[in-house]
Amino acid sequence: MVSFEMNDRKKVGLGLAGFGVFFSFWGIIFFFDKGLLAIGNILFLSGVTLSIGLAPSVQFFMKRSNFKGTVSYGVGFFLVIIGWPIIGMIVETYGFFLLFRFGSVDSGQQSLFFYRRFLLLVGYSSNLSSERLTGVLSADYQKVYIE
């Protein structure tokens, strides 16, 4: 069984990430206030880095399969910082979904009916084959997802 030890560094990291989400939420509520969005982005990234560690963070963001999401998130972050918050948040949200949806979350959550429907609604259907949804591993799935 995997032990999820919660040390002080992880607690601070989760707090920073939580405040990052909080500031980003209020930045959107206040009509894309670039100051709140920038603070939220900085807090969220620093919180993720503190929670999982510097080396795993760099390894995650620099992984070849996450390159498109990392670049999108970075460009969106830059656009928010220079004063284009609406376009920046759209690009950043796209990058966030590319980074966090399909590698770790997707494999275990596709059995949920509403999650599958949402993925089909947004146009992601390339990996939603019936073999994968029923739990039978196809050759493509093994080649792409098991490294």
DSSP file (Angstrom, degrees, kcal/mol; ACC not computed):
  #  RESIDUE AA STRUCTURE BP1 BP2  ACC     N-H-->O    O-->H-N    N-H-->O    O-->H-N    TCO  KAPPA ALPHA  PHI   PSI    X-CA   Y-CA   Z-CA
    1    1 A M              0   0    0      0, 0.0     2,-0.3     0, 0.0     0, 0.0   0.000 360.0 360.0 360.0 139.2    0.0    0.0    0.0
    2    2 A V        -     0   0    0      1,-0.0     2,-0.5     2,-0.0     0, 0.0  -0.609 360.0-139.3 -81.0 132.8    1.3    3.5   -0.9
    3    3 A S        -     0   0    0     -2,-0.3     2,-1.0     1,-0.0    -1,-0.0  -0.820   7.0-158.8 -95.7 125.6    1.8    5.8    2.0
    4    4 A F        -     0   0    0     -2,-0.5     2,-0.3     2,-0.0    -2,-0.0  -0.730  17.4-170.4-102.6  82.4    0.8    9.4    1.6
    5    5 A E        -     0   0    0     -2,-1.0     2,-0.8     1,-0.1     5,-0.0  -0.549  11.5-149.3 -76.1 135.5    2.9   11.1    4.2
    6    6 A M        +     0   0    0     -2,-0.3     2,-0.1     4,-0.1    -1,-0.1  -0.833  23.0 174.0-110.9  94.5    2.0   14.7    4.8
    7    7 A N     >  -     0   0    0     -2,-0.8     4,-1.9     1,-0.1     5,-0.1  -0.340  47.9 -95.2 -90.1 179.2    5.0   16.7    5.8
    8    8 A D  H  > S+     0   0    0      1,-0.2     4,-2.5     2,-0.2     5,-0.2   0.857 122.1  56.4 -65.7 -35.9    5.2   20.4    6.3
    9    9 A R  H  > S+     0   0    0      1,-0.2     4,-2.3     2,-0.2    -1,-0.2   0.911 109.1  46.5 -62.6 -42.0    6.5   21.1    2.8
   10   10 A K  H  > S+     0   0    0      2,-0.2     4,-2.6     1,-0.2    -1,-0.2   0.873 110.8  53.0 -68.5 -36.4    3.5   19.3    1.3
   11   11 A K  H  X S+     0   0    0     -4,-1.9     4,-2.1     2,-0.2    -2,-0.2   0.925 111.2  45.5 -64.0 -43.8    1.1   21.2    3.5
   12   12 A V  H  X S+     0   0    0     -4,-2.5     4,-2.7     2,-0.2    -2,-0.2   0.907 112.7  52.1 -64.8 -41.3    2.5   24.5    2.5
   13   13 A G  H  X S+     0   0    0     -4,-2.3     4,-2.5     2,-0.2    -2,-0.2   0.908 109.9  47.3 -61.9 -43.4    2.4   23.5   -1.1
   14   14 A L  H  X S+     0   0    0     -4,-2.6     4,-2.4     2,-0.2    -1,-0.2   0.879 111.9  51.5 -66.8 -36.3   -1.2   22.4   -1.0
   15   15 A G  H  X S+     0   0    0     -4,-2.1     4,-2.6    -5,-0.2    -2,-0.2   0.925 110.9  47.2 -63.7 -44.6   -2.0   25.7    0.8
   16   16 A L  H  X S+     0   0    0     -4,-2.7     4,-2.3     2,-0.2    -2,-0.2   0.911 112.7  48.9 -63.7 -42.4   -0.3   27.7   -1.9
   17   17 A A  H  X S+     0   0    0     -4,-2.5     4,-2.2     2,-0.2    -1,-0.2   0.906 111.5  50.5 -63.9 -40.2   -2.0   25.8   -4.7
   18   18 A G  H  X S+     0   0    0     -4,-2.4     4,-2.4     1,-0.2    -2,-0.2   0.917 111.1  47.3 -63.1 -43.9   -5.3   26.3   -2.9
   19   19 A F  H  X S+     0   0    0     -4,-2.6     4,-3.0     2,-0.2     5,-0.2   0.853 109.0  56.5 -65.6 -33.0   -4.7   30.0   -2.6
   20   20 A G  H  X S+     0   0    0     -4,-2.3     4,-2.2     2,-0.2    -2,-0.2   0.919 109.1  44.5 -62.2 -43.8   -3.7   30.0   -6.3
   21   21 A V  H  X S+     0   0    0     -4,-2.2     4,-2.6     2,-0.2    -2,-0.2   0.906 113.6  52.2 -65.1 -41.4   -7.0   28.5   -7.3
   22   22 A F  H  X S+     0   0    0     -4,-2.4     4,-2.3     2,-0.2    -2,-0.2   0.935 112.1  44.0 -60.1 -49.2   -8.8   31.0   -5.0
   23   23 A F  H  X S+     0   0    0     -4,-3.0     4,-2.2     1,-0.2    -1,-0.2   0.879 113.7  50.9 -66.6 -37.5   -7.0   34.0   -6.5
   24   24 A S  H  X S+     0   0    0     -4,-2.2     4,-1.9    -5,-0.2    -1,-0.2   0.912 109.5  51.2 -64.6 -41.4   -7.6   32.8  -10.0
   25   25 A F  H  X S+     0   0    0     -4,-2.6     4,-2.5     1,-0.2    -2,-0.2   0.942 113.0  44.4 -59.9 -48.6  -11.3   32.3   -9.3
   26   26 A W  H  X S+     0   0    0     -4,-2.3     4,-2.4     1,-0.2    -1,-0.2   0.824 108.8  58.0 -68.9 -29.8  -11.6   35.8   -7.9
   27   27 A G  H  <>S+     0   0    0     -4,-2.2     6,-2.1     9,-0.2     5,-0.7   0.876 110.2  43.6 -64.1 -36.9   -9.6   37.1  -10.9
   28   28 A I  H >X5S+     0   0    0     -4,-1.9     3,-0.9     4,-0.2     4,-0.6   0.900 112.1  52.8 -72.8 -41.8  -12.2   35.6  -13.2
   29   29 A I  H 3<5S+     0   0    0     -4,-2.5     2,-0.8     1,-0.3    -2,-0.2   0.893 103.9  57.9 -60.5 -40.2  -15.1   36.9  -11.1
   30   30 A F  T 3<5S-     0   0    0     -4,-2.4    -1,-0.3    -5,-0.1    -2,-0.1  -0.198 132.8 -87.9 -87.3  45.0  -13.7   40.4  -11.2
   31   31 A F  T <45S-     0   0    0     -3,-0.9    -3,-0.2    -2,-0.8    -2,-0.2   0.901  84.3 -49.2  54.2  53.4  -13.8   40.5  -15.0
   32   32 A F  S  <<S-     0   0    0     -5,-0.7     2,-0.5    -4,-0.6    -4,-0.2   0.928  71.3-164.3  56.5  54.4  -10.4   39.0  -15.6
   33   33 A D     >  -     0   0    0     -6,-2.1     4,-2.2    -7,-0.2     5,-0.2  -0.583   9.9-149.8 -68.6 117.2   -8.4   41.2  -13.3
   34   34 A K  H  > S+     0   0    0     -2,-0.5     4,-2.2     1,-0.2     5,-0.2   0.803  90.8  56.0 -66.9 -29.5   -4.8   40.6  -14.5
   35   35 A G  H  > S+     0   0    0      2,-0.2     4,-2.3     1,-0.2    -1,-0.2   0.943 110.8  42.6 -66.3 -47.7   -3.3   41.2  -11.1
   36   36 A L  H  > S+     0   0    0      1,-0.2     4,-2.6     2,-0.2    -9,-0.2   0.889 115.2  50.6 -66.0 -39.0   -5.3   38.5   -9.3
   37   37 A L  H  X S+     0   0    0     -4,-2.2     4,-2.4     2,-0.2    -1,-0.2   0.904 110.6  48.8 -65.9 -40.3   -4.9   36.1  -12.2
   38   38 A A  H  X S+     0   0    0     -4,-2.2     4,-2.4     2,-0.2    -2,-0.2   0.924 113.0  47.2 -65.9 -43.7   -1.1   36.6  -12.2
   39   39 A I  H  X S+     0   0    0     -4,-2.3     4,-2.7     1,-0.2     5,-0.2   0.914 112.1  51.4 -62.6 -42.1   -0.9   36.1   -8.4
   40   40 A G  H  X S+     0   0    0     -4,-2.6     4,-2.5     2,-0.2    -2,-0.2   0.901 110.4  48.4 -61.8 -41.7   -3.1   33.0   -8.7
   41   41 A N  H  X S+     0   0    0     -4,-2.4     4,-2.5     2,-0.2     5,-0.2   0.928 112.9  47.0 -64.1 -45.9   -0.9   31.5  -11.4
   42   42 A I  H  X S+     0   0    0     -4,-2.4     4,-2.3     1,-0.2     5,-0.2   0.928 114.6  46.5 -63.2 -44.9    2.3   32.1   -9.5
   43   43 A L  H  X S+     0   0    0     -4,-2.7     4,-2.3    -5,-0.2   -23,-0.2   0.906 112.5  50.2 -64.6 -41.1    0.8   30.7   -6.3
   44   44 A F  H  X S+     0   0    0     -4,-2.5     4,-2.5    -5,-0.2     5,-0.2   0.944 112.8  45.2 -64.2 -47.3   -0.6   27.6   -8.1
   45   45 A L  H  X S+     0   0    0     -4,-2.5     4,-2.2     1,-0.2    -1,-0.2   0.903 115.0  47.4 -64.8 -40.3    2.7   26.8   -9.8
   46   46 A S  H  X S+     0   0    0     -4,-2.3     4,-2.3    -5,-0.2    -1,-0.2   0.871 111.9  51.7 -68.7 -34.3    4.7   27.3   -6.7
   47   47 A G  H  X S+     0   0    0     -4,-2.3     4,-2.3    -5,-0.2    -2,-0.2   0.906 110.1  47.5 -66.9 -42.1    2.2   25.2   -4.7
   48   48 A V  H  X S+     0   0    0     -4,-2.5     4,-2.2     2,-0.2     5,-0.3   0.916 112.7  50.3 -63.4 -42.6    2.4   22.3   -7.2
   49   49 A T  H  X S+     0   0    0     -4,-2.2     4,-1.7     1,-0.2    -2,-0.2   0.905 113.4  44.5 -64.0 -41.7    6.2   22.5   -7.1
   50   50 A L  H  < S+     0   0    0     -4,-2.3    -1,-0.2     2,-0.2    -2,-0.2   0.867 112.2  53.5 -69.6 -35.3    6.3   22.4   -3.3
   51   51 A S  H  < S+     0   0    0     -4,-2.3    -2,-0.2   -38,-0.2    -1,-0.2   0.928 124.9  20.7 -68.1 -45.0    3.8   19.6   -3.1
   52   52 A I  H  < S-     0   0    0     -4,-2.2    -1,-0.2     1,-0.2    -2,-0.2   0.577 115.5-106.3-103.5  -9.5    5.4   17.1   -5.4
   53   53 A G     X  -     0   0    0     -4,-1.7     4,-1.5    -5,-0.3    -1,-0.2  -0.093  26.2 -87.7 102.7 157.5    9.0   18.5   -5.3
   54   54 A L  H  > S+     0   0    0      2,-0.2     4,-2.6     1,-0.2     5,-0.2   0.936 120.7  48.2 -69.5 -48.6   11.2   20.3   -7.7
   55   55 A A  H  > S+     0   0    0      1,-0.2     4,-2.5     2,-0.2     5,-0.2   0.928 113.5  45.9 -63.7 -46.3   12.7   17.4   -9.6
   56   56 A P  H  > S+     0   0    0      0, 0.0     4,-2.4     0, 0.0    -1,-0.2   0.864 112.7  52.6 -64.6 -32.2    9.3   15.6  -10.2
   57   57 A S  H  X S+     0   0    0     -4,-1.5     4,-2.7     2,-0.2     5,-0.2   0.950 112.0  43.8 -65.3 -48.3    7.7   18.9  -11.3
   58   58 A V  H  X S+     0   0    0     -4,-2.6     4,-1.9     1,-0.2    -1,-0.2   0.911 114.5  50.9 -62.5 -41.3   10.5   19.6  -13.8
   59   59 A Q  H  < S+     0   0    0     -4,-2.5     4,-0.4    -5,-0.2    -1,-0.2   0.895 112.2  47.2 -63.5 -40.1   10.3   16.0  -15.0
   60   60 A F  H >< S+     0   0    0     -4,-2.4     3,-0.9     1,-0.2    -2,-0.2   0.941 115.4  43.1 -66.7 -48.5    6.5   16.2  -15.4
   61   61 A F  H 3< S+     0   0    0     -4,-2.7    -1,-0.2     1,-0.2    -2,-0.2   0.767 116.0  48.3 -72.6 -24.3    6.5   19.5  -17.3
   62   62 A M  T 3< S+     0   0    0     -4,-1.9    -1,-0.2    -5,-0.2    -2,-0.2   0.378  80.4 123.7 -97.7   4.5    9.4   18.5  -19.5
   63   63 A K    X   -     0   0    0     -3,-0.9     3,-1.3    -4,-0.4     4,-0.3  -0.394  69.8-124.4 -63.8 141.3    8.1   15.1  -20.5
   64   64 A R  G >  S+     0   0    0      1,-0.3     3,-1.1     2,-0.2     4,-0.3   0.856 110.5  52.9 -57.9 -37.9    7.8   14.7  -24.2
   65   65 A S  G 3  S+     0   0    0      1,-0.2    -1,-0.3     2,-0.1     4,-0.2   0.691 111.1  47.7 -73.3 -17.2    4.1   13.8  -24.0
   66   66 A N  G <> S+     0   0    0     -3,-1.3     4,-2.5    -6,-0.1    -1,-0.2   0.294  80.5 102.8-103.2   8.8    3.4   17.0  -22.0
   67   67 A F  H <> S+     0   0    0     -3,-1.1     4,-2.5    -4,-0.3     5,-0.2   0.910  79.8  49.0 -62.1 -45.1    5.3   19.4  -24.2
   68   68 A K  H  > S+     0   0    0     -4,-0.3     4,-2.2     1,-0.2    -1,-0.2   0.904 114.2  46.2 -63.0 -41.9    2.2   20.8  -26.0
   69   69 A G  H  > S+     0   0    0     -4,-0.2     4,-2.7     2,-0.2    -1,-0.2   0.883 111.8  51.1 -67.5 -39.1    0.4   21.4  -22.6
   70   70 A T  H  X S+     0   0    0     -4,-2.5     4,-2.5     2,-0.2    -2,-0.2   0.922 112.3  46.0 -64.6 -44.5    3.5   23.0  -21.0
   71   71 A V  H  X S+     0   0    0     -4,-2.5     4,-2.7    -5,-0.2     5,-0.2   0.919 114.2  48.5 -65.3 -43.1    4.0   25.4  -23.9
   72   72 A S  H  X S+     0   0    0     -4,-2.2     4,-2.4    -5,-0.2    -2,-0.2   0.924 113.2  46.9 -62.8 -44.5    0.3   26.3  -23.9
   73   73 A Y  H  X S+     0   0    0     -4,-2.7     4,-2.4     2,-0.2    -1,-0.2   0.913 114.1  48.4 -64.3 -41.5    0.2   26.9  -20.2
   74   74 A G  H  X S+     0   0    0     -4,-2.5     4,-2.4     2,-0.2    -2,-0.2   0.903 111.8  48.0 -65.5 -42.5    3.4   28.9  -20.3
   75   75 A V  H  X S+     0   0    0     -4,-2.7     4,-2.5     2,-0.2    -2,-0.2   0.906 112.9  49.1 -65.2 -41.5    2.2   31.1  -23.2
   76   76 A G  H  X S+     0   0    0     -4,-2.4     4,-2.1    -5,-0.2    -2,-0.2   0.905 110.3  51.0 -63.2 -41.6   -1.1   31.7  -21.4
   77   77 A F  H  X S+     0   0    0     -4,-2.4     4,-2.1     1,-0.2    -2,-0.2   0.918 111.3  48.4 -60.0 -45.0    0.8   32.6  -18.2
   78   78 A F  H  X S+     0   0    0     -4,-2.4     4,-2.3     1,-0.2    -2,-0.2   0.900 109.3  52.5 -63.4 -42.1    2.9   35.1  -20.2
   79   79 A L  H  X>S+     0   0    0     -4,-2.5     5,-2.9     1,-0.2     4,-0.7   0.870 109.4  49.4 -64.1 -36.5   -0.2   36.6  -21.9
   80   80 A V  H ><5S+     0   0    0     -4,-2.1     3,-0.7     3,-0.2    -1,-0.2   0.917 111.0  50.3 -65.5 -42.9   -1.8   37.1  -18.4
   81   81 A I  H 3<5S+     0   0    0     -4,-2.1    -2,-0.2     1,-0.2    -1,-0.2   0.888 109.7  49.3 -64.4 -40.1    1.3   38.7  -17.1
   82   82 A I  H 3<5S-     0   0    0     -4,-2.3    -1,-0.2    -5,-0.1    -2,-0.2   0.562 127.9 -91.5 -82.4  -5.6    1.7   41.2  -20.1
   83   83 A G  T <<5S+     0   0    0     -3,-0.7    -3,-0.2    -4,-0.7     3,-0.1   0.624  94.5 110.0 113.3  13.9   -2.0   42.3  -19.8
   84   84 A W     >< +     0   0    0     -5,-2.9     4,-2.3    -6,-0.2     5,-0.2  -0.660  34.7 162.2-112.6  73.8   -4.1   40.1  -22.1
   85   85 A P  H  >  +     0   0    0      0, 0.0     4,-2.5     0, 0.0     5,-0.2   0.843  66.5  50.5 -69.5 -35.2   -6.0   38.1  -19.4
   86   86 A I  H  > S+     0   0    0      2,-0.2     4,-1.8     1,-0.2     5,-0.1   0.963 117.2  39.0 -69.6 -49.6   -8.9   36.8  -21.4
   87   87 A I  H  > S+     0   0    0      1,-0.2     4,-2.5     2,-0.2     5,-0.2   0.913 116.6  53.6 -64.4 -41.3   -6.8   35.3  -24.2
   88   88 A G  H  X S+     0   0    0     -4,-2.3     4,-2.7     1,-0.2    -2,-0.2   0.896 108.4  48.2 -60.4 -42.1   -4.2   34.2  -21.7
   89   89 A M  H  X S+     0   0    0     -4,-2.5     4,-2.5     2,-0.2    -1,-0.2   0.855 110.4  51.8 -69.8 -33.4   -6.7   32.3  -19.5
   90   90 A I  H  X S+     0   0    0     -4,-1.8     4,-2.0     2,-0.2    -2,-0.2   0.952 114.8  41.6 -66.0 -47.5   -8.2   30.6  -22.6
   91   91 A V  H  X S+     0   0    0     -4,-2.5     4,-2.3     1,-0.2    -2,-0.2   0.900 115.9  50.7 -65.2 -40.5   -4.7   29.4  -23.7
   92   92 A E  H  X S+     0   0    0     -4,-2.7     4,-2.6    -5,-0.2    -2,-0.2   0.895 108.7  50.8 -65.7 -40.6   -3.8   28.6  -20.1
   93   93 A T  H  X S+     0   0    0     -4,-2.5     4,-2.4     2,-0.2    -1,-0.2   0.903 109.5  51.3 -63.5 -41.1   -6.9   26.5  -19.6
   94   94 A Y  H  X S+     0   0    0     -4,-2.0     4,-2.1     1,-0.2    -2,-0.2   0.934 112.2  46.2 -59.8 -46.7   -6.2   24.6  -22.8
   95   95 A G  H  X S+     0   0    0     -4,-2.3     4,-2.2     2,-0.2    -2,-0.2   0.883 109.9  54.5 -63.5 -39.2   -2.7   23.9  -21.6
   96   96 A F  H  X S+     0   0    0     -4,-2.6     4,-2.5     1,-0.2     5,-0.2   0.920 109.5  46.8 -61.4 -44.7   -4.0   22.9  -18.2
   97   97 A F  H  X S+     0   0    0     -4,-2.4     4,-1.7     1,-0.2     5,-0.4   0.884 111.7  51.1 -66.4 -37.4   -6.4   20.3  -19.7
   98   98 A L  H  < S+     0   0    0     -4,-2.1     4,-0.3    -5,-0.2    -1,-0.2   0.885 115.2  43.5 -65.3 -36.4   -3.6   19.0  -21.9
   99   99 A L  H  < S+     0   0    0     -4,-2.2     4,-0.2   -30,-0.2    -2,-0.2   0.912 126.2  24.6 -74.2 -43.0   -1.3   18.6  -19.0
  100  100 A F  H  < S+     0   0    0     -4,-2.5     5,-0.5    -5,-0.2    -2,-0.2   0.474 107.5  64.8-110.7  -2.7   -3.6   17.1  -16.4
  101  101 A R  S  <>S+     0   0    0     -4,-1.7     5,-1.5    -5,-0.2    -3,-0.1   0.935 101.9  28.6 -93.0 -44.2   -6.5   15.3  -18.0
  102  102 A F  T   5S+     0   0    0     -5,-0.4     5,-0.3    -4,-0.3    -2,-0.1   0.752 109.9  55.3-100.2 -23.5   -5.4   12.3  -20.0
  103  103 A G  T   5S+     0   0    0     -4,-0.2     4,-0.2    -5,-0.2    -1,-0.1   0.970 128.0   2.3 -74.7 -52.7   -2.3   10.8  -18.5
  104  104 A S  T  >5S+     0   0    0     -4,-0.1     4,-0.6     2,-0.1    -2,-0.1   0.823 135.6  41.4-105.3 -40.5   -3.2   10.2  -14.9
  105  105 A V  H >>5S+     0   0    0     -5,-0.5     4,-1.6     1,-0.2     3,-0.5   0.901 108.5  58.0 -77.8 -40.6   -6.9   11.2  -14.6
  106  106 A D  H 3><S+     0   0    0     -5,-1.5     4,-1.1     1,-0.2    -1,-0.2   0.849  97.5  58.8 -63.3 -38.7   -8.2    9.7  -17.8
  107  107 A S  H 34 S+     0   0    0     -5,-0.3    -1,-0.2     1,-0.2    -2,-0.1   0.859 116.5  31.2 -65.5 -35.2   -7.2    6.1  -17.3
  108  108 A G  H << S+     0   0    0     -4,-0.6     3,-0.3    -3,-0.5    -1,-0.2   0.673 119.5  50.9 -95.4 -17.1   -9.1    5.6  -14.0
  109  109 A Q  H >< S+     0   0    0     -4,-1.6     3,-1.6     1,-0.2     6,-0.2   0.483  78.8  90.3-103.4  -2.9  -12.0    7.9  -14.6
  110  110 A Q  T 3< S+     0   0    0     -4,-1.1    -1,-0.2     1,-0.3     6,-0.2   0.678  76.1  70.0 -71.1 -13.5  -13.3    6.9  -18.0
  111  111 A S  T 3  S+     0   0    0     -3,-0.3     2,-0.4    -4,-0.1    -1,-0.3   0.688  77.4  97.5 -75.1 -14.8  -15.7    4.4  -16.5
  112  112 A L  S <> S-     0   0    0     -3,-1.6     4,-2.1     1,-0.1     5,-0.2  -0.606  73.2-142.3 -75.8 130.0  -17.7    7.3  -15.1
  113  113 A F  H  > S+     0   0    0     -2,-0.4     4,-2.2     1,-0.2     5,-0.2   0.918  97.0  45.1 -60.1 -49.6  -20.7    7.9  -17.4
  114  114 A F  H  > S+     0   0    0      1,-0.2     4,-2.3     2,-0.2    -1,-0.2   0.843 110.7  54.2 -69.2 -32.9  -20.7   11.7  -17.1
  115  115 A Y  H  > S+     0   0    0      2,-0.2     4,-2.3    -6,-0.2    -1,-0.2   0.918 109.7  47.7 -66.0 -43.1  -16.9   12.0  -17.5
  116  116 A R  H  X S+     0   0    0     -4,-2.1     4,-2.4     1,-0.2    -2,-0.2   0.915 111.7  50.6 -62.0 -42.7  -17.1   10.0  -20.8
  117  117 A R  H  X S+     0   0    0     -4,-2.2     4,-2.2     1,-0.2    -2,-0.2   0.893 109.5  50.7 -63.9 -39.4  -20.0   12.2  -22.0
  118  118 A F  H  X S+     0   0    0     -4,-2.3     4,-2.2     2,-0.2    -1,-0.2   0.922 109.8  49.8 -63.6 -44.0  -18.0   15.3  -21.2
  119  119 A L  H  <>S+     0   0    0     -4,-2.3     5,-2.7     1,-0.2     4,-0.3   0.897 112.5  47.1 -63.0 -39.8  -15.0   14.1  -23.1
  120  120 A L  H ><5S+     0   0    0     -4,-2.4     3,-0.7     3,-0.2    -1,-0.2   0.868 109.8  54.9 -67.8 -35.1  -17.1   13.2  -26.1
  121  121 A L  H 3<5S+     0   0    0     -4,-2.2    -2,-0.2     1,-0.2    -1,-0.2   0.893 108.1  47.2 -65.2 -41.0  -18.8   16.6  -25.9
  122  122 A V  T 3<5S-     0   0    0     -4,-2.2    -1,-0.2    -5,-0.1    -2,-0.2   0.460 123.5-104.2 -83.4   1.0  -15.5   18.5  -26.0
  123  123 A G  T < 5S+     0   0    0     -3,-0.7     2,-1.0    -4,-0.3    -3,-0.2   0.610  75.8 135.5  94.8  12.8  -14.4   16.4  -29.0
  124  124 A Y      < +     0   0    0     -5,-2.7    -1,-0.2    -6,-0.2    -2,-0.1  -0.795  18.1 129.5 -96.0  98.7  -11.9   14.0  -27.4
  125  125 A S    >   +     0   0    0     -2,-1.0     3,-0.8    -3,-0.1    -1,-0.2   0.397  36.9  95.7-128.3   0.7  -12.8   10.7  -28.8
  126  126 A S  T 3  S+     0   0    0      1,-0.2     3,-0.1    -3,-0.2    -2,-0.1   0.839  97.9  32.0 -68.8 -31.3   -9.6    9.2  -30.1
  127  127 A N  T 3  S+     0   0    0      1,-0.2     2,-0.4     2,-0.0    -1,-0.2   0.290  94.0  93.9-106.1   9.9   -8.9    7.1  -27.0
  128  128 A L    <   +     0   0    0     -3,-0.8    -1,-0.2     4,-0.1    -2,-0.1  -0.224  54.1 151.0 -95.1  45.7  -12.5    6.4  -26.0
  129  129 A S     >  -     0   0    0     -2,-0.4     4,-2.1    -3,-0.1     5,-0.2  -0.343  58.5-116.7 -73.4 158.8  -12.6    3.1  -27.8
  130  130 A S  H  > S+     0   0    0      1,-0.2     4,-1.6     2,-0.2     6,-0.2   0.827 114.2  58.4 -66.7 -29.8  -14.9    0.4  -26.5
  131  131 A E  H  4>S+     0   0    0      1,-0.2     5,-1.8     2,-0.2     4,-0.4   0.921 109.1  43.3 -64.2 -42.4  -12.0   -1.8  -25.7
  132  132 A R  H >45S+     0   0    0      1,-0.2     3,-0.7     2,-0.2    -2,-0.2   0.874 111.6  53.6 -72.1 -36.5  -10.4    0.8  -23.4
  133  133 A L  H 3<5S+     0   0    0     -4,-2.1    -1,-0.2     1,-0.2    -2,-0.2   0.808 109.0  49.2 -69.8 -27.6  -13.7    1.6  -21.7
  134  134 A T  T 3<5S-     0   0    0     -4,-1.6    -1,-0.2    -5,-0.2    -2,-0.2   0.526 119.7-109.2 -88.4  -4.6  -14.4   -2.0  -20.9
  135  135 A G  T < 5S+     0   0    0     -3,-0.7     2,-0.5    -4,-0.4    -3,-0.2   0.448  74.3 133.9  96.1  -0.1  -10.9   -2.4  -19.5
  136  136 A V      < -     0   0    0     -5,-1.8     2,-0.5    -6,-0.2    -1,-0.3  -0.745  54.3-131.7 -85.9 125.4   -9.4   -4.6  -22.2
  137  137 A L        -     0   0    0     -2,-0.5     2,-0.1    -3,-0.1    -5,-0.1  -0.642  20.2-156.6 -81.8 122.8   -6.0   -3.3  -23.2
  138  138 A S     >  -     0   0    0     -2,-0.5     4,-2.0     1,-0.1     5,-0.2  -0.440  31.0-106.4 -87.8 170.5   -5.5   -3.0  -26.9
  139  139 A A  H  > S+     0   0    0      1,-0.2     4,-2.2     2,-0.2     5,-0.2   0.882 120.6  52.3 -65.5 -38.4   -2.1   -3.0  -28.5
  140  140 A D  H  > S+     0   0    0      2,-0.2     4,-2.5     1,-0.2     5,-0.3   0.910 108.2  51.1 -64.1 -41.3   -2.3    0.8  -29.2
  141  141 A Y  H  >>S+     0   0    0      1,-0.2     4,-2.6     2,-0.2     5,-0.5   0.916 111.2  47.4 -63.0 -43.2   -3.1    1.5  -25.5
  142  142 A Q  H  X5S+     0   0    0     -4,-2.0     4,-1.1     1,-0.2    -1,-0.2   0.899 113.8  48.0 -65.6 -39.8   -0.1   -0.6  -24.3
  143  143 A K  H  <5S+     0   0    0     -4,-2.2    -2,-0.2    -5,-0.2    -1,-0.2   0.903 121.2  34.1 -67.5 -41.5    2.2    1.1  -26.8
  144  144 A V  H  <5S+     0   0    0     -4,-2.5    -2,-0.2    -5,-0.2    -3,-0.2   0.904 126.9  31.4 -83.5 -43.2    1.1    4.7  -26.0
  145  145 A Y  H  <5S+     0   0    0     -4,-2.6     2,-0.8    -5,-0.3    -3,-0.2   0.652 104.7  69.3 -99.1 -17.1    0.3    4.6  -22.3
  146  146 A I     <<       0   0    0     -4,-1.1    -1,-0.1    -5,-0.5     0, 0.0  -0.880 360.0 360.0-107.1 107.9    2.7    2.1  -20.8
  147  147 A E              0   0    0     -2,-0.8    -1,-0.1    -3,-0.0    -4,-0.0   0.375 360.0 360.0-117.7 360.0    6.2    3.4  -20.9
